[in-house]
Amino acid sequence: MLIMSTFMQSFFSLVSLILSCLLHDVVAFDNSRKDNLAVYWGQDSAGNQKSLSFYCADDTIDVFPLAFLYIFRGTGGEPVIDLANICNQWDDPVFPGTALANCSFLASDIKECQSKGKLVTLSLGGATGEIGFSSDSQAQSFADQIWNLFLGGSSTIRPFGDAVLDGLDLDIESGTPAHYAAFVNRIRSLANETVNLNETASAQNTNGTDLSTSLKDSTGLHNSTSDKNATSNKYYYITAAPQCPFPDAYIGAALNEAPFDAVYVQFYNNYCGLDQPSEYNFATWDNWAKTQSANPNIKVYIGAAGSSDSAGEGYVDADTVMNYVIGAQEQYSSFGGVMLWDASTAYTNNRFDLALKTAMVASAEKLFPNEVLRNDSTTVTKTALVKEPRVKSRVFRE
């Protein structure tokens, strides 16, 4: 009876979840598509940045990398995050003995975006980041720390409260390029341990073992956040934001040595930007994706500036971006969509983000009529210069 009861409870829970998704028309992020839009949020490049929930109110943006965690080892050995006018160490409370801002009020916004099928990740680095590792072991220890603070682990301090982010983005623009593969591979290992733990616990549960007890005993984690996450089989996305010159000086090696899900190539503030069509080198990145990447199914995004105020150089209008997009959709199997820097400038620039997304989806539906339409997709696919800092953004990403 216990086995049957547990099975029926799980079955009805699954049915309820499916019905809930259908009723709320949740469209889950799908990394296999060619019309995704990733937009950075957090640095207030336009000087009027709104809340995260404001930008995820409609279906325009699929992925929100939060920018930035810009210091790896700050006061008290904890990292430092700066989300400009929303949350930072100067204007908001910090955890005792650290410079790590307590932004737990963002948990509701993060979960609201996630409930709509969007990914919310954390971007590490930025143009003014104090980052880097001296050894693989240091990189792996930092991965453990990040896992516990922001992802599926447990910590007495969680900057975003009980929200569990969907992954990480590496925007590495300074320091040494060494040891990032070790960092990524450790995150992958921790995520796999969580999935394997869930499978083992599920098997034990069919024999009458209490699921929550077995999870706690196996991991040593005892808070509701970690226990809930350990039962979810959550997939964690890892992306990078290399500059378009190939190979990237800071993250290029890691991209060959560790599996990333996508790269948001910055085709602005560079000689190979979208404003330089003769130097534009998406073909090089496509070839790398298929022949050198540690993940042969990695997706390559066209990174563009959201307005003329978003970059020192390289901004082009929406029609020009779409010409590049259509070409990439037609020619390159690795193409995954567009990345914009950033949400505030794209929104105030006559909804640059919406214009691109609408045109990108329409083009994809025309080019690939046999594929599932964007609004009908409900499954998550696993795939596994001279610096010109902005005045209004302390950690502006070039």
For each residue, the residues with C-beta under 8 A, 3 or more apart:
1: 4 5
2: 5 6 208
3: 6 7 206 207 208
4: 1 7 8
5: 1 2 8 9
6: 2 3 9 10 205 206 208
7: 3 4 10 11 206
8: 4 5 11 12
9: 5 6 12 13
10: 6 7 13 14
11: 7 8 14 15
12: 8 9 15 16
13: 9 10 16 17
14: 10 11 17 18
15: 11 12 18 19
16: 12 13 19 20
17: 13 14 20 21
18: 14 15 21 22
19: 15 16 22 23
20: 16 17 23 24
21: 17 18 24 26 378
22: 18 19 25 378
23: 19 20
24: 20 21 115
25: 22
26: 21 115 116 117 378
27: 59 116 117 374 375 377 378
28: 117 377 378 379 380
29: 36 62 63 117 118 119 380
30: 33 36 377 379 380 381
31: 36 237 261 262 299 336 381 382 383
32: 299 381 383
33: 30 36 336 337 364 374 377 381
34: 328 329 335 336 337 364 367 368
35: 329 337 357 360 361 363 364 374
36: 29 30 31 33 62 63 299 301 336 337 338
37: 60 61 62 63 337 338 339 340 353 356 357 360
38: 61 62 63 64 65 239 262 264 301 337 338 339 340
39: 55 61 63 64 306 339 340 341 342 343 346 353
40: 43 64 65 66 67 123 339 340 341 342 343 397
41: 49 52 55 64 65 66 67 342 343 344
42: 49 66 67 68 82 83 84 86 123 342
43: 40 49 67 68 83 84 126 342 344 390 393 394 395 396 397
44: 47 48 49 84 85 86 344 392 393
45: 49 306 309 310 341 342 344 345 390 392 393 396
46: 49 307 309 342 344 345 347 348 392
47: 44 344 392
48: 44 344 348
49: 41 42 43 44 45 46 84 85 86 343 344
50: 54 55 344 347
51: 54 55 86 109
52: 41 55 56 64 66 86 106 109 110 113 120
53: 56 57 108 109 112 113
54: 50 51 57
55: 39 41 50 51 52 61 64 343 347
56: 52 53 61 64 109 112 113 116 118
57: 53 54
58: 354
59: 27 116 357 375
60: 37 351 353 354 357
61: 37 38 39 55 56 64 118 343 353 357
62: 29 36 37 38 118 119 337
63: 29 36 37 38 39 118 119 120 121 237
64: 38 39 40 41 52 55 56 61 113 118 119 120 121 343
65: 38 40 41 121 122 123 169 171 239 241 264
66: 40 41 42 52 83 120 121 122 123 165
67: 40 41 42 43 83 123 126 171 342 395 397
68: 42 43 81 82 123 124 125 126 129 171 395 397
69: 72 79 80 81 122 123 124 125 146
70: 80 81 82 124 125 126 128 129 130 131 395
71: 74 79 80 99 129 130 131
72: 69 79 124 129 130 131 132 133 142
73: 77 79 130 142
74: 71 77 78 79 80 98 99 100
75: 78 80 97 98 99
76: 95 97 98 99 100
77: 73 74 98
78: 74 75 95 98 99 100 145 149 157
79: 69 71 72 73 74 100 145 146 149
80: 69 70 71 74 75 89 99 100 101
81: 68 69 70 87 88 89 100 101 103 122 159
82: 42 68 70 88 89 101 394 395
83: 42 43 66 67 86 87 88 101 103 106
84: 42 43 44 49 88 392 393 394 395
85: 44 49
86: 42 44 49 51 52 83 103 106
87: 81 83 91 92 101 103 105 106
88: 81 82 83 84 91 92 101 394
89: 80 81 82 92 94 99 100 101
90:
91: 87 88
92: 87 88 89 101 102 103
93: 101 102
94: 89 98 99 100 101 102
95: 76 78 98 100 102 157 159
96:
97: 75 76
98: 74 75 76 77 78 94 95 157
99: 71 74 75 76 78 80 89 94
100: 74 76 78 79 80 81 89 94 95 157 159
101: 80 81 82 83 87 88 89 92 93 94 159
102: 92 93 94 95 157 159
103: 81 83 86 87 92 106 159 160
104: 107 158 159 160 161
105: 87 108 161
106: 52 83 86 87 103 109 110 160 161 163
107: 104 110 111 160 161 162 163
108: 53 105 111 112
109: 51 52 53 56 106 112 113
110: 52 106 107 113 114 120 160 163 165
111: 107 108 114 115 163
112: 53 56 108 109 115 116
113: 52 53 56 64 109 110 116 118 120
114: 110 111 117 118 119 120 163 166
115: 24 26 111 112
116: 26 27 56 59 112 113
117: 26 27 28 29 114 378
118: 29 56 61 62 63 64 113 114
119: 29 62 63 64 114 166 167 237
120: 52 63 64 66 110 113 114 163 165 166
121: 63 64 65 66 165 166 167 168 169 237 239
122: 65 66 69 81 146 150 165 167 168 169
123: 40 42 65 66 67 68 69 126 168 169 170 171 241 397
124: 68 69 70 72 129 131 146 168 169 170 171 172
125: 68 69 70 129 131 170 171 172 173 174 397
126: 43 67 68 70 123 129 171 173 395 396 397
127: 173 174 387 389 395 396 397 398
128: 70 174 389 394 395 396
129: 68 70 71 72 124 125 126 171 172 173 174 175 395
130: 70 71 72 73 175
131: 70 71 72 124 125 172 174 175
132: 72 174 175 176 178
133: 72 136 138 139 142 176 178 179 180 182 183
134: 138 179
135: 138 139 179
136: 133 139 140 179 182
137: 140 141 182
138: 133 134 135 141 142 179
139: 133 135 136 142 143 179 180 182 183 186
140: 136 137 143 144 182 183 186
141: 137 138 144 145
142: 72 73 133 138 139 145 146 183
143: 139 140 146 147 182 183 184 186 187 190
144: 140 141 147 148 153 186 190
145: 78 79 141 142 148 149
146: 69 79 122 124 142 143 149 150 151 168 187
147: 143 144 150 151 152 153 187 190
148: 144 145 151 153 154 155
149: 78 79 145 146 153 155 157 158 159
150: 122 146 147 158 159 160 164 165 168
151: 146 147 148 164 165 167 168 187 190 191 236
152: 147 164 190 191 194 226 229 230 234 236
153: 144 147 148 149 190 221 226
154: 148 221 222 223 225 226
155: 148 149 158
156:
157: 78 95 98 100 102 149
158: 104 149 150 155 161 162 225
159: 81 95 100 101 102 103 104 149 150
160: 103 104 106 107 110 150 163 165
161: 104 105 106 107 158
162: 107 158 224 225
163: 106 107 110 111 114 120 160
164: 150 151 152 225 229 234
165: 66 110 120 121 122 150 151 160 168
166: 114 119 120 121 234 236 237
167: 119 121 122 151 236 237 238 239 261
168: 121 122 123 124 146 150 151 165 187 236 237 238 239
169: 65 121 122 123 124 238 239 240 241 264
170: 123 124 125 180 184 238 239 240 241 251 254
171: 65 67 68 123 124 125 126 129 240 241 397
172: 124 125 129 131 175 177 180 240 250 251
173: 125 126 127 129 243 250 397 398
174: 125 127 128 129 131 132 250
175: 129 130 131 132 172 250
176: 132 133 179
177: 172 180 249 250 251 252 253 254
178: 132 133 253
179: 133 134 135 136 138 139 176 182 183
180: 133 139 170 172 177 183 184 251 253 254 258
181: 184 185 253 254 257 258
182: 133 136 137 139 140 143 179 185 186 258
183: 133 139 140 142 143 179 180 186 187 254 258
184: 143 170 180 181 187 188 238 254 258 259 260
185: 181 182 188 189 257 258
186: 139 140 143 144 182 183 189 190
187: 143 146 147 151 168 183 184 190 191 236 238
188: 184 185 191 192 238 258 259
189: 185 186 192 193
190: 143 144 147 151 152 153 186 187 193 194
191: 151 152 187 188 194 195 234 235 236
192: 188 189 195 196
193: 189 190 196 197
194: 152 190 191 197 198 229 230 233 234
195: 191 192 198 199 233
196: 192 193 199 200
197: 193 194 200 201 215 218 219 230
198: 194 195 201 202 230 231 232 233
199: 195 196 202 203
200: 196 197 203 204 214 218
201: 197 198 204 205 209 211 214 215 218 230 231
202: 198 199 205 206 211
203: 199 200 206 207
204: 200 201 207 209 211 214
205: 6 201 202 208 209 210 211 214
206: 3 6 7 202 203
207: 3 203 204
208: 2 3 6 205
209: 201 204 205 213 214
210: 205 213 214
211: 201 202 204 205 214 215 231
212: 215 216 227
213: 209 210 216 217
214: 200 201 204 205 209 210 211 217 218
215: 197 201 211 212 218 219 221 227 230 231
216: 212 213 219 220 221 222 227
217: 213 214
218: 197 200 201 214 215
219: 197 215 216 226 230
220: 216
221: 153 154 215 216 226 227 230
222: 154 216 226 227
223: 154 226 227
224: 162 227 228
225: 154 158 162 164 228 229
226: 152 153 154 219 221 222 223 229 230
227: 212 215 216 221 222 223 224 230 231
228: 224 225 231 232
229: 152 164 194 225 226 232 234
230: 152 194 197 198 201 215 219 221 226 227
231: 198 201 211 215 227 228
232: 198 228 229
233: 194 195 198
234: 152 164 166 191 194 229
235: 191 380 382
236: 151 152 166 167 168 187 191
237: 31 63 119 121 166 167 168 261 262
238: 167 168 169 170 184 187 188 258 259 260 261
239: 38 65 121 167 168 169 170 260 261 262 263 264
240: 169 170 171 172 248 251 254 255 260 262 263 264
241: 65 123 169 170 171 251 263 264 265 266 303 339 397
242: 247 248 250 251 252 255 263 265 266
243: 173 248 249 265 266 269 270 385
244: 265 266 267 270 272 273 280 281 285 303
245: 248 249 270 271 272
246: 252 281 284 285 288
247: 242 252 253 255 288
248: 240 242 243 245 251 252 255
249: 177 243 245 252
250: 172 173 174 175 177 242
251: 170 172 177 180 240 241 242 248 254 255
252: 177 242 246 247 248 249 255 256
253: 177 178 180 181 247 256 257
254: 170 177 180 181 183 184 240 251 257 258
255: 240 242 247 248 251 252 258 260 263 288 293 294
256: 252 253 292 293 294
257: 181 185 253 254 294
258: 180 181 182 183 184 185 188 238 254 255 294
259: 184 188 238 294 295 298 384
260: 184 238 239 240 255 263 293 294 295 298
261: 31 167 237 238 239 295 298 299 383 384
262: 31 38 237 239 240 298 299 300 301 336 383
263: 239 240 241 242 255 260 285 289 298 299 300 301
264: 38 65 169 239 240 241 301 303 339
265: 241 242 243 244 282 285 300 301 302 303 339
266: 241 242 243 244 269 270 303 341 398
267: 244 270 272 273 274 280 282 302 303 304 314 324
268: 273 274 275 303 304 305 310 311 313 314 315 341
269: 243 266 273 311 312 313 314 385 388 398
270: 243 244 245 266 267 273 314 385
271: 245 276 279
272: 244 245 267 276 279 280 281
273: 244 267 268 269 270 276 279 280 313 314
274: 267 268 277 280 302 304 314 316 320 321 324
275: 268 313 314 315 316
276: 271 272 273 279 280 314
277: 274 280
278:
279: 271 272 273 276
280: 244 267 272 273 274 276 277 324
281: 244 246 272 284 285
282: 265 267 285 286 300 302 324 328 332 335
283: 286 287 331 332
284: 246 281 287 288
285: 244 246 263 265 281 282 288 289 300 334
286: 282 283 289 290 300 331 332 333 334 335
287: 283 284 290 291
288: 246 247 255 284 285 291 292 293
289: 263 285 286 292 293 296 298 299 300 334
290: 286 287 293 296 333 334
291: 287 288
292: 256 288 289
293: 255 256 260 288 289 290 296 298
294: 255 256 257 258 259 260
295: 259 260 261 298 383 384
296: 289 290 293
297: 383 384
298: 259 260 261 262 263 289 293 295 334 383
299: 31 32 36 261 262 263 289 334 335 336 337 383
300: 262 263 265 282 285 286 289 332 334 335 336
301: 36 38 262 263 264 265 335 336 337 338 339
302: 265 267 274 282 321 324 325 328 335 337 338 339
303: 241 244 264 265 266 267 268 338 339 340 341
304: 267 268 274 315 316 321 338 339 340 341 356
305: 268 308 310 311 314 315 316 340 341 345
306: 39 45 310 340 341 342 343 344 345 346 347 349 352 353
307: 46 310 315 345 346 348 349 352
308: 305 311 315
309: 45 46 345
310: 45 268 305 306 307 315 340 341 342 345 346
311: 268 269 305 308 314 315 341 398
312: 269 386 388 398
313: 268 269 273 275
314: 267 268 269 270 273 274 275 276 305 311
315: 268 275 304 305 307 308 310 311
316: 274 275 304 305 320 321
317: 320 321
318: 321 322 352 355 356 359
319: 322 323
320: 274 316 317 323 324
321: 274 302 304 316 317 318 324 325 338 356
322: 318 319 325 326 356 359 360 363
323: 319 320 326 327
324: 267 274 280 282 302 320 321 327 328
325: 302 321 322 328 329 338 356 359 360 363
326: 322 323 329 330 363 367
327: 323 324 330 331
328: 34 282 302 324 325 331 332 335
329: 34 35 325 326 332 335 360 363 364 367 368
330: 326 327 367
331: 283 286 327 328 335
332: 282 283 286 300 328 329 335
333: 286 290
334: 285 286 289 290 298 299 300
335: 34 282 286 299 300 301 302 328 329 331 332
336: 31 33 34 36 262 299 300 301
337: 33 34 35 36 37 38 62 299 301 302 360
338: 36 37 38 301 302 303 304 321 325 356 360
339: 37 38 39 40 241 264 265 301 302 303 304
340: 37 38 39 40 303 304 305 306 310 343 346 352 353 356
341: 39 40 45 266 268 303 304 305 306 310 311 345 397
342: 39 40 41 42 43 45 46 67 306 310 345 346 397
343: 39 40 41 49 55 61 64 306 340 346 347 353
344: 41 43 44 45 46 47 48 49 50 306 347 348
345: 45 46 305 306 307 309 310 341 342 348 349 352
346: 39 306 307 310 340 342 343 349 351 352 353
347: 46 50 55 306 343 344 351 352 353
348: 46 48 307 344 345
349: 306 307 345 346 352
350: 355
351: 60 346 347 354 355
352: 306 307 318 340 345 346 347 349 355 356
353: 37 39 60 61 306 340 343 346 347 356 357
354: 58 60 351 357 358
355: 318 350 351 352 358 359
356: 37 304 318 321 322 325 338 340 352 353 359 360
357: 35 37 59 60 61 353 354 360 361
358: 354 355 361 362
359: 318 322 325 355 356 362 363
360: 35 37 322 325 329 337 338 356 357 363 364
361: 35 357 358 364 365 374
362: 358 359 365 366
363: 35 322 325 326 329 359 360 366 367
364: 33 34 35 329 360 361 367 368 371 374
365: 361 362 368 369 371 373 374
366: 362 363 369
367: 34 326 329 330 363 364
368: 34 329 364 365 371
369: 365 366
370:
371: 364 365 368
372: 376 377
373: 365 376 377
374: 27 33 35 361 364 365 377
375: 27 59
376: 372 373
377: 27 28 30 33 372 373 374
378: 21 22 26 27 28 117
379: 28 30
380: 28 29 30 235
381: 30 31 32 33
382: 31 235
383: 31 32 261 262 295 297 298 299
384: 259 261 295 297
385: 243 269 270 398
386: 312
387: 127 398
388: 269 312 398
389: 127 128 393 396 398
390: 43 45 393 396
391:
392: 44 45 46 47 84
393: 43 44 45 84 389 390 396
394: 43 82 84 88 128
395: 43 67 68 70 82 84 126 127 128 129
396: 43 45 126 127 128 389 390 393
397: 40 43 67 68 123 125 126 127 171 173 241 341 342
398: 127 173 266 269 311 312 385 387 388 389
